[in-house]
Amino acid sequence: MDAVTGTRDVTATTTRTDAGTGAVGDTGSHTAVPDGGPLVLLTLALLLERPMDADELAATAAERAADSPIGALTPTSAQFAVALTRLLHAALTESHPERGRAAHALTARGREAFTTAVRDLLGADDTDRPPFHTAVGYLGALAPEAALAGLRERAAALRARAARIAAAERGSEGVPRLYVIENEYAGWMCRAELEWAQRTAAEIERGTLAWPAEADSSEADSPAADAPDARAPRPERPNPPVQEAREATETAAAGSFAPQAEVEAASLASAS
């Protein structure tokens, strides 16, 4: 990492797995994208269209975000200026005088860096858990009523998003599919999540989704200070089948000793 520019080395070696043979091979050296996350990648993507300065980049990004049904980054001019500085230091852009302003244009290295980054992201496995995925993992910590309300809110938001995506797809008829394929992907993912949220909410409402007995409404709504100490042993809850079996065993045991007790009592009586 360069301490001044905040960039990685501009050359790196990557490996890939051949889908046909399973062999791992070296793809050779390629130009890497500097650190900066999605902002740097967005900057490279916009500069593919034409040379721009920070103000033009910010205006173009804001215009695209306003037209997008799924939302998009809207960096400020100052943020784009930082990204442009990093790209310039990495030799991925060059200053390009235009209309009296110093616009930035992609170099051949910049185009290579962008296409390599897109290829790597396309094949990478996502490791970050979305917030909703994390919340689903703790669904059982809520009372069923609270979980049902949350899933219904999520479903309502997903339906609204799906409607926006569908409207955008109808409005883009005649546009080559590849230019709006991100909307197609977003629509598929949105509808899949909506189906899951609705199905799970219906199971909670019917009572067919098993729930921990401890997650009742009274415990969920009580303050944390009033909650019992989790370290204290909980009283054993009677289990009807086990309790019945235990009582039957005790009765049988008592019956088995009754004849012996009667014999001993009779022997003592006769002896007296």
C-alpha positions in Angstrom: 0.0 0.0 0.0 1.4 3.4 -1.0 1.3 5.6 2.2 0.9 8.8 0.1 -1.7 7.9 -2.5 -3.5 5.1 -0.6 -3.3 2.8 -3.6 -2.3 -0.8 -4.0 0.5 -1.8 -6.3 -0.8 -1.3 -9.8 0.3 -4.7 -10.9 -0.8 -7.9 -9.3 -0.9 -11.6 -10.1 -4.1 -13.5 -9.9 -5.1 -17.1 -10.3 -8.3 -18.7 -11.6 -9.7 -22.2 -11.6 -10.4 -23.6 -15.0 -14.1 -24.6 -15.1 -13.4 -27.5 -17.4 -10.5 -29.2 -15.8 -10.5 -27.8 -12.3 -6.8 -26.9 -12.7 -5.5 -23.7 -11.3 -3.6 -21.5 -13.7 -1.8 -18.1 -13.6 -3.6 -15.4 -15.6 -0.4 -13.3 -15.5 0.0 -9.7 -14.3 -2.7 -7.2 -14.6 -3.4 -3.6 -13.5 -5.2 -3.4 -10.2 -7.8 -0.8 -9.1 -6.7 1.4 -6.2 -8.4 1.2 -2.9 -11.6 3.2 -2.7 -14.3 0.7 -3.0 -17.4 1.3 -5.2 -16.5 4.9 -5.7 -13.3 4.2 -7.6 -15.1 1.6 -9.7 -17.9 4.0 -10.5 -15.4 6.7 -11.5 -13.7 4.3 -13.9 -17.1 3.3 -15.4 -18.2 6.8 -16.0 -14.8 7.7 -17.5 -15.3 4.9 -20.0 -17.9 7.1 -21.7 -15.9 10.3 -22.0 -13.3 12.4 -20.2 -14.9 14.3 -17.3 -13.8 16.3 -14.3 -15.1 15.9 -10.7 -18.1 18.2 -11.2 -19.3 16.4 -14.4 -18.8 13.0 -12.7 -21.0 14.1 -9.7 -23.7 15.5 -12.0 -23.8 12.4 -14.2 -23.9 10.0 -11.2 -26.8 12.0 -9.7 -28.7 11.9 -12.9 -28.2 8.1 -13.3 -29.3 7.5 -9.6 -32.4 9.5 -10.1 -33.4 7.3 -13.0 -32.5 4.1 -11.3 -35.3 2.0 -9.7 -32.8 0.3 -7.4 -30.8 3.3 -6.3 -27.1 4.1 -7.0 -24.2 5.9 -5.5 -24.3 9.7 -5.6 -20.9 10.9 -4.6 -20.1 14.6 -4.3 -17.6 16.5 -6.4 -15.1 16.5 -3.6 -15.4 12.7 -3.3 -14.9 12.2 -7.0 -11.9 14.5 -6.8 -10.2 12.2 -4.3 -10.9 9.2 -6.5 -9.5 11.0 -9.5 -6.3 11.8 -7.6 -5.9 8.2 -6.7 -6.5 7.0 -10.3 -4.0 9.7 -11.6 -1.3 8.6 -9.2 -1.9 4.9 -10.3 -1.5 5.9 -13.9 -5.0 4.8 -14.7 -6.1 8.2 -15.8 -4.4 11.2 -17.4 -5.2 14.9 -17.4 -7.1 15.8 -20.5 -7.7 19.6 -21.0 -11.2 20.2 -22.1 -13.1 23.5 -22.3 -10.5 25.1 -20.1 -10.9 22.5 -17.4 -8.6 19.6 -16.5 -10.8 16.6 -17.2 -9.6 13.1 -16.7 -9.5 10.4 -19.4 -8.8 6.7 -18.9 -5.5 5.3 -20.0 -5.1 1.8 -21.5 -4.1 0.7 -18.0 -7.2 2.2 -16.6 -9.4 0.3 -19.0 -7.6 -2.9 -18.1 -8.0 -2.3 -14.4 -11.7 -1.7 -14.8 -12.5 -4.8 -16.9 -10.3 -6.9 -14.5 -12.2 -5.6 -11.5 -15.6 -6.3 -13.1 -14.5 -9.8 -14.0 -13.3 -10.5 -10.5 -16.4 -9.2 -8.8 -18.6 -11.2 -11.2 -17.0 -14.4 -10.2 -16.5 -13.7 -6.5 -18.6 -15.2 -3.7 -20.2 -12.6 -1.5 -18.8 -12.8 2.0 -20.7 -9.9 3.5 -24.0 -10.7 5.1 -26.8 -8.2 4.2 -28.4 -6.6 7.3 -31.7 -8.4 6.6 -29.9 -11.8 6.5 -28.4 -11.0 9.9 -31.8 -10.1 11.3 -33.4 -13.3 10.0 -30.8 -15.2 12.0 -32.1 -13.8 15.2 -35.8 -14.1 14.3 -36.5 -16.4 17.2 -35.4 -13.7 19.7 -38.6 -11.8 18.9 -42.1 -12.6 20.0 -44.1 -14.1 17.0 -46.2 -11.0 16.8 -43.1 -8.7 16.5 -41.5 -11.0 13.9 -44.7 -11.1 11.9 -45.0 -7.3 11.9 -41.4 -6.9 10.8 -41.8 -9.4 7.9 -44.9 -7.7 6.8 -43.1 -4.3 6.7 -40.3 -5.9 4.7 -42.8 -7.5 2.3 -44.5 -4.1 1.7 -41.1 -2.5 1.0 -40.2 -5.3 -1.4 -43.5 -5.0 -3.3 -42.9 -1.3 -3.7 -39.4 -1.9 -5.0 -40.6 -4.7 -7.4 -43.2 -2.3 -8.8 -40.5 0.4 -9.4 -38.3 -2.1 -11.1 -41.1 -3.4 -13.3 -42.0 0.1 -14.3 -38.4 0.8 -15.3 -38.3 -2.4 -17.3 -41.5 -1.4 -19.2 -40.0 2.1 -19.8 -36.8 0.6 -21.2 -38.5 -1.4 -24.0 -36.4 -1.1 -27.1 -33.2 -0.6 -25.1 -30.7 -3.4 -25.6 -31.1 -5.9 -22.7 -27.5 -5.8 -21.8 -27.7 -2.1 -21.0 -30.4 -2.6 -18.4 -29.6 -6.1 -17.2 -28.9 -4.9 -13.7 -32.6 -4.1 -13.3 -33.5 -7.5 -14.5 -31.2 -9.1 -11.9 -32.5 -6.8 -9.2 -36.1 -7.7 -10.1 -35.4 -11.5 -9.8 -33.7 -11.1 -6.5 -36.5 -8.8 -5.1 -39.2 -11.2 -6.1 -37.4 -14.2 -4.6 -37.0 -12.4 -1.3 -40.6 -11.2 -1.3 -41.8 -14.7 -1.8 -39.8 -15.9 1.1 -40.9 -13.1 3.4 -44.6 -13.6 2.5 -44.4 -17.4 3.0 -42.6 -17.2 6.3 -45.1 -14.5 7.6 -48.0 -16.8 6.6 -46.4 -19.7 8.6 -46.0 -17.5 11.7 -49.6 -16.3 11.4 -50.9 -19.9 11.1 -48.8 -21.0 13.9 -47.0 -23.7 11.8 -43.6 -22.2 12.4 -42.3 -23.6 15.7 -41.3 -20.9 18.2 -39.2 -21.0 21.4 -41.6 -21.1 24.4 -39.5 -18.4 26.1 -40.2 -15.8 23.3 -43.7 -14.8 24.5 -45.1 -11.3 24.3 -44.7 -10.5 28.0 -41.0 -11.3 28.0 -40.3 -9.5 24.8 -42.1 -6.3 25.9 -40.7 -6.2 29.5 -37.6 -4.0 30.3 -34.3 -5.6 30.4 -33.9 -4.8 34.1 -37.0 -6.8 34.9 -35.8 -9.8 33.0 -34.7 -12.8 35.0 -31.0 -13.5 35.4 -30.0 -15.7 32.5 -27.4 -17.3 34.7 -29.9 -18.4 37.4 -31.2 -22.0 37.0 -34.7 -22.1 35.6 -37.3 -24.3 37.4 -37.9 -27.6 35.6 -41.0 -27.5 33.5 -43.2 -30.6 33.8 -43.3 -32.7 30.7 -46.7 -34.5 30.6 -45.5 -37.7 28.9 -42.5 -38.0 31.2 -44.5 -37.1 34.3 -47.2 -39.8 33.5 -44.5 -42.4 32.9 -42.8 -41.5 36.2 -46.1 -41.7 38.1 -46.9 -45.1 36.5 -43.5 -46.4 37.5 -43.9 -45.3 41.1 -47.3 -46.9 41.3 -46.0 -50.1 40.0 -43.1 -50.1 42.4 -45.4 -49.4 45.3 -47.6 -52.3 44.3 -44.7 -54.7 44.0 -43.7 -54.1 47.6 -47.3 -54.2 49.0 -47.6 -58.1 49.2 -44.2 -58.4 51.0 -45.4 -55.8 53.6 -48.6 -57.7 54.2 -46.7 -61.0 54.7 -44.4 -59.4 57.2 -47.4 -57.8 59.1 -49.2 -61.2 59.2 -46.1 -62.9 60.5 -45.7 -60.4 63.3 -49.4 -60.8 64.3 -49.2 -64.6 64.5 -46.0 -64.4 66.5 -47.7 -62.2 69.1 
